[in-house]
Amino acid sequence: MGQTISKPLRAHGHQAGRLRVDRILNEAQHTDDPLHLFGLSPRTAMKYIHAAHPHRSQSDPIMS
């Protein structure tokens, strides 16, 4: 990520990558449809969905 964004974030104790992960997880908490998590591979999207909804997740032998 460019210095334009990451440098000011670091000055306040934040990491751009961590903020991205938090944003994606928050989005996953509002849906159980991995297609709503744009820009992620299907495998990664499913990992976020399972993390956001562990009580609704079933073991998927294909994703393991």
N, CA, C and O atoms as a Maestro MAE file, in Angstrom:
{
 s_m_m2io_version
 :::
 2.0.0
}

f_m_ct {
 s_m_title
 :::
 protein
 m_atom[256] {
  # First column is atom index #
  i_m_mmod_type
  r_m_x_coord
  r_m_y_coord
  r_m_z_coord
  i_m_residue_number
  s_m_chain_name
  s_m_pdb_residue_name
  s_m_pdb_atom_name
  i_m_atomic_number
  :::
  1 25 0.856 -1.166 0.000 1 A "MET " " N  " 7
  2 3 0.000 0.000 0.000 1 A "MET " " CA " 6
  3 2 0.901 1.227 0.000 1 A "MET " " C  " 6
  4 15 1.978 1.214 0.595 1 A "MET " " O  " 8
  5 25 0.470 2.253 -0.648 2 A "GLY " " N  " 7
  6 3 1.274 3.457 -0.775 2 A "GLY " " CA " 6
  7 2 1.501 4.182 0.538 2 A "GLY " " C  " 6
  8 15 0.730 4.042 1.487 2 A "GLY " " O  " 8
  9 25 2.571 4.957 0.575 3 A "GLN " " N  " 7
  10 3 2.930 5.715 1.767 3 A "GLN " " CA " 6
  11 2 1.884 6.777 2.108 3 A "GLN " " C  " 6
  12 15 1.769 7.188 3.263 3 A "GLN " " O  " 8
  13 25 1.125 7.219 1.111 4 A "THR " " N  " 7
  14 3 0.110 8.253 1.337 4 A "THR " " CA " 6
  15 2 -0.890 7.821 2.398 4 A "THR " " C  " 6
  16 15 -1.352 8.637 3.196 4 A "THR " " O  " 8
  17 25 -1.216 6.559 2.402 5 A "ILE " " N  " 7
  18 3 -2.192 6.043 3.367 5 A "ILE " " CA " 6
  19 2 -1.503 5.393 4.566 5 A "ILE " " C  " 6
  20 15 -1.865 5.654 5.714 5 A "ILE " " O  " 8
  21 25 -0.518 4.554 4.297 6 A "SER " " N  " 7
  22 3 0.059 3.766 5.389 6 A "SER " " CA " 6
  23 2 0.867 4.594 6.386 6 A "SER " " C  " 6
  24 15 0.847 4.293 7.580 6 A "SER " " O  " 8
  25 25 1.566 5.613 5.939 7 A "LYS " " N  " 7
  26 3 2.383 6.410 6.856 7 A "LYS " " CA " 6
  27 2 1.533 7.134 7.905 7 A "LYS " " C  " 6
  28 15 1.855 7.052 9.090 7 A "LYS " " O  " 8
  29 25 0.461 7.839 7.523 8 A "PRO " " N  " 7
  30 3 -0.383 8.478 8.557 8 A "PRO " " CA " 6
  31 2 -1.062 7.465 9.490 8 A "PRO " " C  " 6
  32 15 -1.246 7.730 10.678 8 A "PRO " " O  " 8
  33 25 -1.428 6.308 8.937 9 A "LEU " " N  " 7
  34 3 -2.040 5.283 9.785 9 A "LEU " " CA " 6
  35 2 -1.052 4.790 10.834 9 A "LEU " " C  " 6
  36 15 -1.402 4.653 12.006 9 A "LEU " " O  " 8
  37 25 0.178 4.525 10.416 10 A "ARG " " N  " 7
  38 3 1.211 4.079 11.349 10 A "ARG " " CA " 6
  39 2 1.474 5.122 12.432 10 A "ARG " " C  " 6
  40 15 1.751 4.768 13.578 10 A "ARG " " O  " 8
  41 25 1.389 6.389 12.081 11 A "ALA " " N  " 7
  42 3 1.613 7.462 13.054 11 A "ALA " " CA " 6
  43 2 0.591 7.413 14.193 11 A "ALA " " C  " 6
  44 15 0.845 7.902 15.294 11 A "ALA " " O  " 8
  45 25 -0.571 6.812 13.905 12 A "HIS " " N  " 7
  46 3 -1.625 6.689 14.923 12 A "HIS " " CA " 6
  47 2 -1.728 5.265 15.464 12 A "HIS " " C  " 6
  48 15 -2.686 4.921 16.157 12 A "HIS " " O  " 8
  49 25 -0.728 4.440 15.139 13 A "GLY " " N  " 7
  50 3 -0.700 3.081 15.671 13 A "GLY " " CA " 6
  51 2 -1.551 2.074 14.932 13 A "GLY " " C  " 6
  52 15 -1.890 1.032 15.492 13 A "GLY " " O  " 8
  53 25 -1.908 2.355 13.688 14 A "HIS " " N  " 7
  54 3 -2.737 1.445 12.897 14 A "HIS " " CA " 6
  55 2 -1.933 0.865 11.741 14 A "HIS " " C  " 6
  56 15 -0.930 1.436 11.313 14 A "HIS " " O  " 8
  57 25 -2.392 -0.276 11.247 15 A "GLN " " N  " 7
  58 3 -1.789 -0.906 10.078 15 A "GLN " " CA " 6
  59 2 -2.862 -1.037 9.000 15 A "GLN " " C  " 6
  60 15 -3.975 -1.489 9.269 15 A "GLN " " O  " 8
  61 25 -2.514 -0.638 7.784 16 A "ALA " " N  " 7
  62 3 -3.484 -0.667 6.688 16 A "ALA " " CA " 6
  63 2 -4.007 -2.079 6.436 16 A "ALA " " C  " 6
  64 15 -5.202 -2.266 6.207 16 A "ALA " " O  " 8
  65 25 -3.130 -3.063 6.478 17 A "GLY " " N  " 7
  66 3 -3.554 -4.447 6.251 17 A "GLY " " CA " 6
  67 2 -4.528 -4.929 7.302 17 A "GLY " " C  " 6
  68 15 -5.487 -5.634 6.990 17 A "GLY " " O  " 8
  69 25 -4.287 -4.551 8.551 18 A "ARG " " N  " 7
  70 3 -5.176 -4.950 9.638 18 A "ARG " " CA " 6
  71 2 -6.544 -4.283 9.505 18 A "ARG " " C  " 6
  72 15 -7.570 -4.903 9.786 18 A "ARG " " O  " 8
  73 25 -6.559 -3.030 9.079 19 A "LEU " " N  " 7
  74 3 -7.837 -2.342 8.861 19 A "LEU " " CA " 6
  75 2 -8.625 -3.007 7.742 19 A "LEU " " C  " 6
  76 15 -9.851 -3.096 7.810 19 A "LEU " " O  " 8
  77 25 -7.924 -3.477 6.709 20 A "ARG " " N  " 7
  78 3 -8.593 -4.171 5.605 20 A "ARG " " CA " 6
  79 2 -9.234 -5.463 6.103 20 A "ARG " " C  " 6
  80 15 -10.382 -5.760 5.775 20 A "ARG " " O  " 8
  81 25 -8.488 -6.229 6.895 21 A "VAL " " N  " 7
  82 3 -9.016 -7.478 7.449 21 A "VAL " " CA " 6
  83 2 -10.248 -7.191 8.303 21 A "VAL " " C  " 6
  84 15 -11.250 -7.900 8.205 21 A "VAL " " O  " 8
  85 25 -10.179 -6.163 9.135 22 A "ASP " " N  " 7
  86 3 -11.322 -5.794 9.973 22 A "ASP " " CA " 6
  87 2 -12.531 -5.408 9.131 22 A "ASP " " C  " 6
  88 15 -13.660 -5.776 9.458 22 A "ASP " " O  " 8
  89 25 -12.300 -4.669 8.050 23 A "ARG " " N  " 7
  90 3 -13.401 -4.251 7.177 23 A "ARG " " CA " 6
  91 2 -14.049 -5.462 6.511 23 A "ARG " " C  " 6
  92 15 -15.274 -5.547 6.430 23 A "ARG " " O  " 8
  93 25 -13.232 -6.397 6.035 24 A "ILE " " N  " 7
  94 3 -13.773 -7.587 5.371 24 A "ILE " " CA " 6
  95 2 -14.549 -8.440 6.372 24 A "ILE " " C  " 6
  96 15 -15.635 -8.928 6.057 24 A "ILE " " O  " 8
  97 25 -14.005 -8.623 7.569 25 A "LEU " " N  " 7
  98 3 -14.705 -9.418 8.579 25 A "LEU " " CA " 6
  99 2 -16.031 -8.759 8.952 25 A "LEU " " C  " 6
  100 15 -17.040 -9.444 9.123 25 A "LEU " " O  " 8
  101 25 -16.031 -7.449 9.077 26 A "ASN " " N  " 7
  102 3 -17.271 -6.731 9.369 26 A "ASN " " CA " 6
  103 2 -18.290 -6.938 8.259 26 A "ASN " " C  " 6
  104 15 -19.472 -7.144 8.534 26 A "ASN " " O  " 8
  105 25 -17.851 -6.887 7.026 27 A "GLU " " N  " 7
  106 3 -18.756 -7.122 5.892 27 A "GLU " " CA " 6
  107 2 -19.299 -8.549 5.944 27 A "GLU " " C  " 6
  108 15 -20.480 -8.772 5.678 27 A "GLU " " O  " 8
  109 25 -18.452 -9.509 6.281 28 A "ALA " " N  " 7
  110 3 -18.880 -10.907 6.360 28 A "ALA " " CA " 6
  111 2 -19.903 -11.112 7.474 28 A "ALA " " C  " 6
  112 15 -20.760 -11.990 7.369 28 A "ALA " " O  " 8
  113 25 -19.825 -10.318 8.534 29 A "GLN " " N  " 7
  114 3 -20.782 -10.440 9.633 29 A "GLN " " CA " 6
  115 2 -22.189 -10.004 9.214 29 A "GLN " " C  " 6
  116 15 -23.174 -10.384 9.846 29 A "GLN " " O  " 8
  117 25 -22.274 -9.218 8.165 30 A "HIS " " N  " 7
  118 3 -23.573 -8.724 7.706 30 A "HIS " " CA " 6
  119 2 -24.162 -9.556 6.587 30 A "HIS " " C  " 6
  120 15 -25.249 -9.250 6.097 30 A "HIS " " O  " 8
  121 25 -23.471 -10.596 6.176 31 A "THR " " N  " 7
  122 3 -23.974 -11.466 5.122 31 A "THR " " CA " 6
  123 2 -23.458 -12.872 5.376 31 A "THR " " C  " 6
  124 15 -22.480 -13.052 6.102 31 A "THR " " O  " 8
  125 25 -24.092 -13.849 4.798 32 A "ASP " " N  " 7
  126 3 -23.525 -15.195 4.820 32 A "ASP " " CA " 6
  127 2 -23.283 -15.667 3.392 32 A "ASP " " C  " 6
  128 15 -23.139 -16.860 3.126 32 A "ASP " " O  " 8
  129 25 -23.244 -14.707 2.489 33 A "ASP " " N  " 7
  130 3 -23.026 -14.978 1.078 33 A "ASP " " CA " 6
  131 2 -21.611 -14.531 0.686 33 A "ASP " " C  " 6
  132 15 -21.338 -13.331 0.661 33 A "ASP " " O  " 8
  133 25 -20.713 -15.463 0.384 34 A "PRO " " N  " 7
  134 3 -19.342 -15.082 0.043 34 A "PRO " " CA " 6
  135 2 -19.241 -14.247 -1.226 34 A "PRO " " C  " 6
  136 15 -18.216 -13.605 -1.457 34 A "PRO " " O  " 8
  137 25 -20.279 -14.241 -2.049 35 A "LEU " " N  " 7
  138 3 -20.246 -13.438 -3.276 35 A "LEU " " CA " 6
  139 2 -20.280 -11.945 -2.973 35 A "LEU " " C  " 6
  140 15 -19.926 -11.131 -3.826 35 A "LEU " " O  " 8
  141 25 -20.702 -11.579 -1.767 36 A "HIS " " N  " 7
  142 3 -20.726 -10.168 -1.380 36 A "HIS " " CA " 6
  143 2 -19.343 -9.659 -0.952 36 A "HIS " " C  " 6
  144 15 -19.160 -8.457 -0.759 36 A "HIS " " O  " 8
  145 25 -18.388 -10.553 -0.805 37 A "LEU " " N  " 7
  146 3 -17.032 -10.167 -0.403 37 A "LEU " " CA " 6
  147 2 -16.184 -10.038 -1.663 37 A "LEU " " C  " 6
  148 15 -15.413 -10.937 -1.998 37 A "LEU " " O  " 8
  149 25 -16.333 -8.926 -2.347 38 A "PHE " " N  " 7
  150 3 -15.691 -8.689 -3.626 38 A "PHE " " CA " 6
  151 2 -14.172 -8.676 -3.510 38 A "PHE " " C  " 6
  152 15 -13.618 -8.228 -2.506 38 A "PHE " " O  " 8
  153 25 -13.515 -9.168 -4.537 39 A "GLY " " N  " 7
  154 3 -12.063 -9.100 -4.620 39 A "GLY " " CA " 6
  155 2 -11.340 -10.205 -3.884 39 A "GLY " " C  " 6
  156 15 -10.110 -10.200 -3.830 39 A "GLY " " O  " 8
  157 25 -12.060 -11.147 -3.319 40 A "LEU " " N  " 7
  158 3 -11.436 -12.253 -2.611 40 A "LEU " " CA " 6
  159 2 -11.619 -13.537 -3.395 40 A "LEU " " C  " 6
  160 15 -12.601 -13.696 -4.121 40 A "LEU " " O  " 8
  161 25 -10.686 -14.442 -3.249 41 A "SER " " N  " 7
  162 3 -10.855 -15.758 -3.869 41 A "SER " " CA " 6
  163 2 -11.993 -16.470 -3.143 41 A "SER " " C  " 6
  164 15 -12.292 -16.139 -1.995 41 A "SER " " O  " 8
  165 25 -12.625 -17.431 -3.784 42 A "PRO " " N  " 7
  166 3 -13.714 -18.156 -3.118 42 A "PRO " " CA " 6
  167 2 -13.269 -18.803 -1.800 42 A "PRO " " C  " 6
  168 15 -14.014 -18.790 -0.820 42 A "PRO " " O  " 8
  169 25 -12.079 -19.357 -1.779 43 A "ARG " " N  " 7
  170 3 -11.567 -20.003 -0.568 43 A "ARG " " CA " 6
  171 2 -11.414 -18.978 0.569 43 A "ARG " " C  " 6
  172 15 -11.824 -19.238 1.700 43 A "ARG " " O  " 8
  173 25 -10.826 -17.822 0.262 44 A "THR " " N  " 7
  174 3 -10.631 -16.781 1.270 44 A "THR " " CA " 6
  175 2 -11.973 -16.227 1.732 44 A "THR " " C  " 6
  176 15 -12.170 -16.004 2.926 44 A "THR " " O  " 8
  177 25 -12.891 -16.005 0.806 45 A "ALA " " N  " 7
  178 3 -14.221 -15.502 1.170 45 A "ALA " " CA " 6
  179 2 -14.920 -16.462 2.129 45 A "ALA " " C  " 6
  180 15 -15.554 -16.027 3.090 45 A "ALA " " O  " 8
  181 25 -14.810 -17.754 1.872 46 A "MET " " N  " 7
  182 3 -15.438 -18.736 2.750 46 A "MET " " CA " 6
  183 2 -14.794 -18.740 4.129 46 A "MET " " C  " 6
  184 15 -15.481 -18.958 5.127 46 A "MET " " O  " 8
  185 25 -13.499 -18.505 4.203 47 A "LYS " " N  " 7
  186 3 -12.835 -18.435 5.512 47 A "LYS " " CA " 6
  187 2 -13.387 -17.269 6.327 47 A "LYS " " C  " 6
  188 15 -13.607 -17.401 7.531 47 A "LYS " " O  " 8
  189 25 -13.609 -16.133 5.677 48 A "TYR " " N  " 7
  190 3 -14.196 -14.985 6.371 48 A "TYR " " CA " 6
  191 2 -15.629 -15.281 6.801 48 A "TYR " " C  " 6
  192 15 -16.024 -14.928 7.912 48 A "TYR " " O  " 8
  193 25 -16.405 -15.918 5.946 49 A "ILE " " N  " 7
  194 3 -17.792 -16.262 6.280 49 A "ILE " " CA " 6
  195 2 -17.822 -17.205 7.482 49 A "ILE " " C  " 6
  196 15 -18.621 -17.019 8.399 49 A "ILE " " O  " 8
  197 25 -16.953 -18.215 7.477 50 A "HIS " " N  " 7
  198 3 -16.903 -19.155 8.600 50 A "HIS " " CA " 6
  199 2 -16.449 -18.465 9.879 50 A "HIS " " C  " 6
  200 15 -16.946 -18.778 10.961 50 A "HIS " " O  " 8
  201 25 -15.515 -17.537 9.768 51 A "ALA " " N  " 7
  202 3 -15.048 -16.802 10.959 51 A "ALA " " CA " 6
  203 2 -16.148 -15.900 11.512 51 A "ALA " " C  " 6
  204 15 -16.274 -15.741 12.726 51 A "ALA " " O  " 8
  205 25 -16.936 -15.316 10.629 52 A "ALA " " N  " 7
  206 3 -17.987 -14.393 11.046 52 A "ALA " " CA " 6
  207 2 -19.219 -15.122 11.585 52 A "ALA " " C  " 6
  208 15 -19.955 -14.573 12.405 52 A "ALA " " O  " 8
  209 25 -19.442 -16.347 11.131 53 A "HIS " " N  " 7
  210 3 -20.634 -17.107 11.519 53 A "HIS " " CA " 6
  211 2 -20.246 -18.521 11.962 53 A "HIS " " C  " 6
  212 15 -20.698 -19.488 11.349 53 A "HIS " " O  " 8
  213 25 -19.431 -18.672 12.997 54 A "PRO " " N  " 7
  214 3 -18.988 -20.016 13.381 54 A "PRO " " CA " 6
  215 2 -20.128 -20.924 13.820 54 A "PRO " " C  " 6
  216 15 -20.053 -22.141 13.657 54 A "PRO " " O  " 8
  217 25 -21.166 -20.343 14.367 55 A "HIS " " N  " 7
  218 3 -22.306 -21.132 14.830 55 A "HIS " " CA " 6
  219 2 -23.134 -21.695 13.667 55 A "HIS " " C  " 6
  220 15 -23.892 -22.647 13.851 55 A "HIS " " O  " 8
  221 25 -22.993 -21.116 12.486 56 A "ARG " " N  " 7
  222 3 -23.746 -21.587 11.325 56 A "ARG " " CA " 6
  223 2 -22.876 -22.371 10.351 56 A "ARG " " C  " 6
  224 15 -23.376 -22.909 9.363 56 A "ARG " " O  " 8
  225 25 -21.596 -22.437 10.621 57 A "SER " " N  " 7
  226 3 -20.663 -23.071 9.699 57 A "SER " " CA " 6
  227 2 -20.635 -24.582 9.908 57 A "SER " " C  " 6
  228 15 -20.670 -25.078 11.035 57 A "SER " " O  " 8
  229 25 -20.573 -25.280 8.809 58 A "GLN " " N  " 7
  230 3 -20.422 -26.721 8.836 58 A "GLN " " CA " 6
  231 2 -19.061 -27.043 8.247 58 A "GLN " " C  " 6
  232 15 -18.505 -26.258 7.479 58 A "GLN " " O  " 8
  233 25 -18.543 -28.164 8.598 59 A "SER " " N  " 7
  234 3 -17.279 -28.617 8.023 59 A "SER " " CA " 6
  235 2 -17.473 -28.899 6.541 59 A "SER " " C  " 6
  236 15 -18.360 -29.664 6.164 59 A "SER " " O  " 8
  237 25 -16.653 -28.290 5.703 60 A "ASP " " N  " 7
  238 3 -16.721 -28.454 4.259 60 A "ASP " " CA " 6
  239 2 -15.464 -29.182 3.805 60 A "ASP " " C  " 6
  240 15 -14.386 -28.588 3.803 60 A "ASP " " O  " 8
  241 25 -15.570 -30.449 3.421 61 A "PRO " " N  " 7
  242 3 -14.374 -31.206 3.057 61 A "PRO " " CA " 6
  243 2 -13.644 -30.627 1.847 61 A "PRO " " C  " 6
  244 15 -12.437 -30.833 1.712 61 A "PRO " " O  " 8
  245 25 -14.322 -29.926 0.985 62 A "ILE " " N  " 7
  246 3 -13.689 -29.345 -0.192 62 A "ILE " " CA " 6
  247 2 -12.818 -28.162 0.210 62 A "ILE " " C  " 6
  248 15 -11.741 -27.975 -0.357 62 A "ILE " " O  " 8
  249 25 -13.264 -27.354 1.182 63 A "MET " " N  " 7
  250 3 -12.523 -26.164 1.594 63 A "MET " " CA " 6
  251 2 -11.385 -26.488 2.562 63 A "MET " " C  " 6
  252 15 -10.546 -25.626 2.825 63 A "MET " " O  " 8
  253 25 -11.337 -27.699 3.093 64 A "SER " " N  " 7
  254 3 -10.303 -28.070 4.069 64 A "SER " " CA " 6
  255 2 -8.957 -28.246 3.425 64 A "SER " " C  " 6
  256 15 -7.981 -28.557 4.109 64 A "SER " " O  " 8
  :::
 }
 m_bond[255] {
  # First column is bond index #
  i_m_from
  i_m_to
  i_m_order
  :::
  1 1 2 1
  2 2 3 1
  3 3 4 2
  4 3 5 1
  5 5 6 1
  6 6 7 1
  7 7 8 2
  8 7 9 1
  9 9 10 1
  10 10 11 1
  11 11 12 2
  12 11 13 1
  13 13 14 1
  14 14 15 1
  15 15 16 2
  16 15 17 1
  17 17 18 1
  18 18 19 1
  19 19 20 2
  20 19 21 1
  21 21 22 1
  22 22 23 1
  23 23 24 2
  24 23 25 1
  25 25 26 1
  26 26 27 1
  27 27 28 2
  28 27 29 1
  29 29 30 1
  30 30 31 1
  31 31 32 2
  32 31 33 1
  33 33 34 1
  34 34 35 1
  35 35 36 2
  36 35 37 1
  37 37 38 1
  38 38 39 1
  39 39 40 2
  40 39 41 1
  41 41 42 1
  42 42 43 1
  43 43 44 2
  44 43 45 1
  45 45 46 1
  46 46 47 1
  47 47 48 2
  48 47 49 1
  49 49 50 1
  50 50 51 1
  51 51 52 2
  52 51 53 1
  53 53 54 1
  54 54 55 1
  55 55 56 2
  56 55 57 1
  57 57 58 1
  58 58 59 1
  59 59 60 2
  60 59 61 1
  61 61 62 1
  62 62 63 1
  63 63 64 2
  64 63 65 1
  65 65 66 1
  66 66 67 1
  67 67 68 2
  68 67 69 1
  69 69 70 1
  70 70 71 1
  71 71 72 2
  72 71 73 1
  73 73 74 1
  74 74 75 1
  75 75 76 2
  76 75 77 1
  77 77 78 1
  78 78 79 1
  79 79 80 2
  80 79 81 1
  81 81 82 1
  82 82 83 1
  83 83 84 2
  84 83 85 1
  85 85 86 1
  86 86 87 1
  87 87 88 2
  88 87 89 1
  89 89 90 1
  90 90 91 1
  91 91 92 2
  92 91 93 1
  93 93 94 1
  94 94 95 1
  95 95 96 2
  96 95 97 1
  97 97 98 1
  98 98 99 1
  99 99 100 2
  100 99 101 1
  101 101 102 1
  102 102 103 1
  103 103 104 2
  104 103 105 1
  105 105 106 1
  106 106 107 1
  107 107 108 2
  108 107 109 1
  109 109 110 1
  110 110 111 1
  111 111 112 2
  112 111 113 1
  113 113 114 1
  114 114 115 1
  115 115 116 2
  116 115 117 1
  117 117 118 1
  118 118 119 1
  119 119 120 2
  120 119 121 1
  121 121 122 1
  122 122 123 1
  123 123 124 2
  124 123 125 1
  125 125 126 1
  126 126 127 1
  127 127 128 2
  128 127 129 1
  129 129 130 1
  130 130 131 1
  131 131 132 2
  132 131 133 1
  133 133 134 1
  134 134 135 1
  135 135 136 2
  136 135 137 1
  137 137 138 1
  138 138 139 1
  139 139 140 2
  140 139 141 1
  141 141 142 1
  142 142 143 1
  143 143 144 2
  144 143 145 1
  145 145 146 1
  146 146 147 1
  147 147 148 2
  148 147 149 1
  149 149 150 1
  150 150 151 1
  151 151 152 2
  152 151 153 1
  153 153 154 1
  154 154 155 1
  155 155 156 2
  156 155 157 1
  157 157 158 1
  158 158 159 1
  159 159 160 2
  160 159 161 1
  161 161 162 1
  162 162 163 1
  163 163 164 2
  164 163 165 1
  165 165 166 1
  166 166 167 1
  167 167 168 2
  168 167 169 1
  169 169 170 1
  170 170 171 1
  171 171 172 2
  172 171 173 1
  173 173 174 1
  174 174 175 1
  175 175 176 2
  176 175 177 1
  177 177 178 1
  178 178 179 1
  179 179 180 2
  180 179 181 1
  181 181 182 1
  182 182 183 1
  183 183 184 2
  184 183 185 1
  185 185 186 1
  186 186 187 1
  187 187 188 2
  188 187 189 1
  189 189 190 1
  190 190 191 1
  191 191 192 2
  192 191 193 1
  193 193 194 1
  194 194 195 1
  195 195 196 2
  196 195 197 1
  197 197 198 1
  198 198 199 1
  199 199 200 2
  200 199 201 1
  201 201 202 1
  202 202 203 1
  203 203 204 2
  204 203 205 1
  205 205 206 1
  206 206 207 1
  207 207 208 2
  208 207 209 1
  209 209 210 1
  210 210 211 1
  211 211 212 2
  212 211 213 1
  213 213 214 1
  214 214 215 1
  215 215 216 2
  216 215 217 1
  217 217 218 1
  218 218 219 1
  219 219 220 2
  220 219 221 1
  221 221 222 1
  222 222 223 1
  223 223 224 2
  224 223 225 1
  225 225 226 1
  226 226 227 1
  227 227 228 2
  228 227 229 1
  229 229 230 1
  230 230 231 1
  231 231 232 2
  232 231 233 1
  233 233 234 1
  234 234 235 1
  235 235 236 2
  236 235 237 1
  237 237 238 1
  238 238 239 1
  239 239 240 2
  240 239 241 1
  241 241 242 1
  242 242 243 1
  243 243 244 2
  244 243 245 1
  245 245 246 1
  246 246 247 1
  247 247 248 2
  248 247 249 1
  249 249 250 1
  250 250 251 1
  251 251 252 2
  252 251 253 1
  253 253 254 1
  254 254 255 1
  255 255 256 2
  :::
 }
}
